[in-house]
Amino acid sequence: MSSTSGELSELTQLAATLDALLSWVRRHAPVGEYSLTARTTMARLLSAGPARISDLARLEGVSQPAMTGLVNRLEHDGLVHRAPDRSDARAALVVITDAGALLIAERRAERGRLLAAQLERLPEVDRQTLLAAVAALDRLAGLPNLPA
């Protein structure tokens, strides 16, 4: 299915607007004591399951020593733990703990409350328009990543 240049331009504008909204949420949500990389690593473990440190480092765009240090800190704080990798006895998998999952859930709830307060400030017609798009946005959020 091909897009017209006008539709492509509108999709580009929509993408830019969604990016600006995500940036606004990141800037205004309470930071807490954990870095963005720590939070995204835990969120990745929660959604995708256990992973090796080398894979987490690659996916988060940090060095393996940096990810090892981060995992050590998160493990010390009880947010993740290491488990044996049954496919390779030399390796370990990083697994999110219940405490880590709770921290991620609380963080998402905080961001949700922040964004809901902003949505309440919009005119009713705008809120209804956005509510009508929820199913499509859920599908967008669930799409697999494009190949690199």
ABEGO torsion letter per residue (X at the ends): XBBBAAAAAAAAAAAAAAAAAAAAAAAABBAEABBAAAAAAAAAAAAAEBBBAAAAAAAAGBBAAAAAAAAAAAAAAGABBBBBBAABAABBBBBBBAAAAAAAAAAAAAAAAAAAAAAAABBAAAAAAAAAAAAAAAAAAABBBBBX
